[in-house]
Amino acid sequence: MGVLGVILMPFGFDGIAWHAMGLGIDWMTAVALWVVSLPGAVGRMAAFGMEPLLLGSAGLVVLCLLKSPLRLTGVALLAIASLWAARTPQPDVLIAADGLSFAVRGADGRLAIARIGSDTFAARQWLAADGDARAHTDESVSAGIQCDRAGCVGRLADGGIIALARSIEAFEEDCHRAVVVASAREAPEPCAALVIDRNVLRRTGAVALRRTVDGFTMSAVRPQGYDRPWAQARPSASGTTVAPTAKKKPSRDATPAPEVLEPGD
């Protein structure tokens, strides 16, 4: 009810108090909606790592808690964190965990998304993380993507082809012309392109690729050493995380032993 209602209740003015509180809430809601409708009230920024966030938080704490001129150090930390976040390199290729969707950054700097099926979760998350205001239903989101029964292809800014193979037959062509081949199937060997198939996605989850001089650097949702209480890592001898396999008992040699003959027999 609030302080005003408690004061006016003995005098029978509790209804007036409720009415006054309602007017105050309506006024605050109207002001909030007006601020949101102003140009530039809503801004978008591409996702960045934990390091700029921690540095910016430290700068905010220093600026708010210190009273000496040292508090200006917080301003410097905030500036460095903002610059760091703005210069975070963005991925060039994104591949969903189910291998049915991928996104490629084209020459215009925006993501073009190809997906097989009706699942739109990955597309919506990719656009939001990229600071892209487009809806996943926007026609421009699929601009530059070509699809047929065999799969879909898209092009990087440098002209490199990213392929999404739907059938085994598609691998033969995609492995020769594409730089990255993604698929929900298991890719046949060998393949000249970087292959992100069912076996890789089962181990890593969704992946993000960034083009470098030497090829691609990969960031996975479940990288090597990934260990959570609900998804514990099982390191193998090579350091990768693999599913446990049942130990196979050694087979018994049923070949009869050769007879031992004495000299002269």
C-alpha positions as CSV (number, residue, x, y, z in Angstrom):
1,M,0.0,0.0,0.0
2,G,2.9,2.4,0.7
3,V,3.6,5.0,3.3
4,L,0.9,7.4,1.9
5,G,-1.8,4.7,2.2
6,V,-0.8,3.9,5.8
7,I,-1.0,7.5,6.8
8,L,-4.4,8.2,5.2
9,M,-6.1,4.9,6.2
10,P,-7.2,6.0,9.7
11,F,-8.9,9.0,8.1
12,G,-10.7,6.8,5.5
13,F,-8.6,8.0,2.7
14,D,-7.1,4.7,1.7
15,G,-9.0,4.8,-1.6
16,I,-7.4,8.1,-2.4
17,A,-4.0,6.7,-1.6
18,W,-4.5,3.8,-3.9
19,H,-5.6,6.2,-6.7
20,A,-2.6,8.4,-6.1
21,M,-0.2,5.5,-6.3
22,G,-1.9,4.3,-9.5
23,L,-1.4,7.7,-11.0
24,G,2.3,7.7,-10.0
25,I,2.9,4.3,-11.6
26,D,1.1,5.3,-14.8
27,W,3.2,8.4,-15.0
28,M,6.5,6.4,-14.6
29,T,5.4,3.9,-17.2
30,A,4.6,6.7,-19.6
31,V,8.0,8.3,-19.1
32,A,9.7,5.0,-19.6
33,L,7.8,4.3,-22.9
34,W,8.6,7.9,-24.1
35,V,12.4,7.4,-23.4
36,V,12.4,4.0,-25.2
37,S,10.7,5.6,-28.3
38,L,13.4,8.3,-28.6
39,P,15.9,7.8,-31.5
40,G,18.9,5.9,-30.5
41,A,17.4,4.8,-27.2
42,V,18.1,1.1,-28.0
43,G,21.6,0.2,-29.1
44,R,23.1,-3.0,-30.2
45,M,26.6,-4.3,-29.8
46,A,28.3,-7.5,-30.9
47,A,29.1,-10.0,-28.2
48,F,32.5,-9.9,-26.5
49,G,34.5,-12.0,-24.1
50,M,34.7,-12.1,-20.4
51,E,38.0,-10.2,-20.1
52,P,36.5,-6.7,-21.2
53,L,33.6,-7.3,-18.9
54,L,35.8,-8.0,-15.9
55,L,38.0,-5.0,-16.7
56,G,35.0,-2.7,-17.1
57,S,33.4,-3.9,-13.9
58,A,36.7,-3.2,-12.0
59,G,36.8,0.3,-13.5
60,L,33.2,0.9,-12.4
61,V,34.0,-0.3,-8.8
62,V,37.1,2.0,-8.6
63,L,35.1,5.0,-10.0
64,C,32.2,4.6,-7.5
65,L,34.1,3.6,-4.3
66,L,37.2,5.8,-4.3
67,K,36.9,9.4,-3.2
68,S,40.5,10.5,-4.0
69,P,41.8,11.5,-7.4
70,L,42.6,7.8,-7.9
71,R,39.0,7.3,-8.9
72,L,39.9,8.7,-12.3
73,T,41.7,5.4,-12.8
74,G,38.3,3.8,-13.1
75,V,37.6,6.1,-16.1
76,A,40.7,4.8,-17.8
77,L,39.8,1.2,-17.1
78,L,36.3,1.8,-18.5
79,A,37.8,3.3,-21.7
80,I,40.2,0.4,-22.2
81,A,37.4,-2.1,-21.6
82,S,35.1,-0.4,-24.1
83,L,37.8,-0.3,-26.7
84,W,38.7,-3.9,-26.1
85,A,35.1,-5.0,-26.4
86,A,34.6,-3.0,-29.6
87,R,37.7,-4.6,-31.2
88,T,36.7,-8.2,-30.4
89,P,37.2,-10.2,-33.6
90,Q,33.9,-11.6,-34.8
91,P,33.6,-15.1,-36.3
92,D,33.4,-15.6,-40.0
93,V,31.6,-19.0,-39.9
94,L,29.1,-20.3,-37.4
95,I,27.8,-23.9,-37.5
96,A,24.9,-25.1,-35.3
97,A,25.3,-28.1,-33.0
98,D,22.9,-30.2,-35.1
99,G,24.8,-29.5,-38.4
100,L,21.6,-28.3,-40.1
101,S,22.4,-24.5,-40.0
102,F,25.4,-22.3,-40.7
103,A,26.1,-18.6,-41.0
104,V,28.8,-17.0,-43.1
105,R,30.1,-13.4,-43.0
106,G,30.0,-12.0,-46.5
107,A,31.7,-9.1,-48.2
108,D,29.2,-6.6,-46.6
109,G,30.3,-7.6,-43.1
110,R,26.9,-9.1,-42.2
111,L,25.9,-12.7,-41.6
112,A,24.1,-14.7,-44.2
113,I,22.3,-17.7,-42.7
114,A,21.4,-21.0,-44.3
115,R,19.3,-23.6,-42.5
116,I,17.6,-26.9,-43.3
117,G,14.5,-27.4,-41.3
118,S,12.2,-25.2,-39.2
119,D,14.5,-24.6,-36.2
120,T,15.2,-20.9,-35.9
121,F,16.9,-20.8,-32.5
122,A,20.4,-20.7,-33.8
123,A,19.7,-18.0,-36.4
124,R,18.1,-15.7,-33.8
125,Q,21.0,-16.2,-31.3
126,W,23.6,-15.6,-34.0
127,L,22.0,-12.3,-35.1
128,A,21.6,-11.1,-31.6
129,A,25.2,-11.9,-30.7
130,D,26.4,-10.1,-33.8
131,G,24.5,-6.9,-32.9
132,D,22.4,-7.3,-36.0
133,A,18.9,-5.8,-35.7
134,R,17.4,-7.9,-38.5
135,A,14.8,-10.5,-37.7
136,H,15.6,-14.1,-38.6
137,T,12.6,-13.9,-41.1
138,D,14.2,-11.0,-43.0
139,E,14.8,-11.9,-46.6
140,S,18.2,-10.3,-46.5
141,V,19.4,-12.8,-43.9
142,S,19.5,-15.5,-46.5
143,A,21.0,-13.2,-49.2
144,G,23.9,-14.9,-51.0
145,I,23.0,-18.4,-49.9
146,Q,22.2,-20.9,-52.6
147,C,20.4,-24.2,-51.7
148,D,19.3,-27.3,-53.6
149,R,18.5,-30.9,-52.7
150,A,22.2,-31.7,-52.1
151,G,22.8,-28.8,-49.7
152,C,23.6,-25.1,-49.4
153,V,26.6,-22.9,-50.1
154,G,27.7,-19.5,-49.1
155,R,30.7,-17.3,-49.7
156,L,33.1,-15.6,-47.4
157,A,34.4,-12.0,-48.0
158,D,37.4,-13.4,-49.8
159,G,35.3,-15.7,-52.0
160,G,35.9,-18.9,-50.1
161,I,32.9,-21.3,-50.3
162,I,31.2,-22.7,-47.2
163,A,29.1,-25.8,-47.9
164,L,26.4,-27.5,-46.0
165,A,26.1,-31.1,-47.3
166,R,22.7,-32.9,-47.0
167,S,23.6,-36.1,-48.7
168,I,26.7,-38.3,-49.1
169,E,26.9,-37.6,-52.8
170,A,27.3,-33.9,-52.0
171,F,30.6,-34.4,-50.3
172,E,32.4,-35.4,-53.5
173,E,31.8,-32.0,-55.0
174,D,32.0,-29.9,-51.8
175,C,35.3,-31.4,-50.7
176,H,36.9,-30.2,-53.9
177,R,35.5,-26.7,-54.2
178,A,34.7,-25.6,-50.6
179,V,37.1,-24.5,-47.8
180,V,34.7,-25.7,-45.1
181,V,32.1,-28.5,-45.3
182,A,29.5,-28.8,-42.6
183,S,27.0,-31.7,-42.3
184,A,24.8,-33.6,-40.0
185,R,26.1,-36.7,-41.6
186,E,29.4,-38.5,-41.2
187,A,31.8,-37.3,-43.9
188,P,33.6,-39.8,-46.0
189,E,37.4,-39.7,-46.1
190,P,39.5,-38.1,-47.5
191,C,38.3,-34.5,-47.9
192,A,40.5,-31.6,-48.9
193,A,38.3,-29.1,-47.0
194,L,37.9,-28.5,-43.3
195,V,35.1,-30.9,-42.3
196,I,32.7,-30.2,-39.4
197,D,30.5,-33.3,-39.5
198,R,28.4,-35.3,-37.1
199,N,31.4,-36.8,-35.3
200,V,33.0,-33.4,-34.7
201,L,29.8,-31.7,-33.6
202,R,29.0,-34.5,-31.2
203,R,32.4,-33.9,-29.5
204,T,32.5,-30.0,-29.7
205,G,28.9,-28.8,-30.0
206,A,28.3,-25.7,-32.0
207,V,31.5,-24.1,-33.4
208,A,32.6,-20.7,-34.6
209,L,35.4,-20.3,-37.2
210,R,37.6,-17.3,-37.8
211,R,39.6,-17.0,-41.0
212,T,43.3,-16.5,-40.5
213,V,46.4,-16.5,-42.8
214,D,47.0,-20.2,-41.9
215,G,43.4,-21.4,-42.3
216,F,40.8,-21.2,-39.6
217,T,40.8,-21.0,-35.8
218,M,37.9,-22.8,-34.1
219,S,36.1,-21.9,-31.0
220,A,33.8,-24.7,-29.7
221,V,30.9,-24.7,-27.2
222,R,32.6,-27.7,-25.5
223,P,36.3,-27.2,-26.0
224,Q,39.0,-29.6,-24.9
225,G,39.1,-29.8,-21.1
226,Y,35.4,-28.7,-20.9
227,D,34.3,-29.9,-17.5
228,R,30.9,-29.0,-15.9
229,P,29.1,-30.8,-13.1
230,W,26.3,-31.8,-15.6
231,A,28.7,-32.6,-18.5
232,Q,32.0,-33.9,-17.1
233,A,35.0,-34.2,-19.5
234,R,36.5,-37.6,-20.1
235,P,40.0,-37.0,-21.4
236,S,41.6,-39.5,-23.6
237,A,45.3,-40.2,-24.0
238,S,45.6,-37.6,-26.8
239,G,44.0,-34.9,-24.6
240,T,40.6,-34.8,-26.4
241,T,37.3,-35.5,-24.8
242,V,35.8,-38.8,-25.9
243,A,33.0,-41.0,-24.8
244,P,34.0,-44.0,-22.7
245,T,34.2,-47.3,-24.5
246,A,33.8,-50.8,-23.1
247,K,37.0,-52.7,-22.7
248,K,37.3,-55.6,-25.0
249,K,38.6,-58.8,-23.6
250,P,41.6,-60.2,-25.4
251,S,40.6,-63.2,-27.6
252,R,42.0,-66.6,-26.5
253,D,44.3,-68.3,-29.0
254,A,42.7,-71.6,-29.8
255,T,45.5,-72.8,-32.0
256,P,46.8,-76.1,-30.6
257,A,50.4,-76.0,-29.4
258,P,52.9,-77.9,-31.5
259,E,54.0,-81.3,-30.3
260,V,57.3,-81.5,-28.7
261,L,59.3,-84.2,-30.4
262,E,62.4,-85.8,-28.8
263,P,65.4,-86.4,-30.9
264,G,65.2,-89.7,-32.6
265,D,61.5,-90.0,-32.5
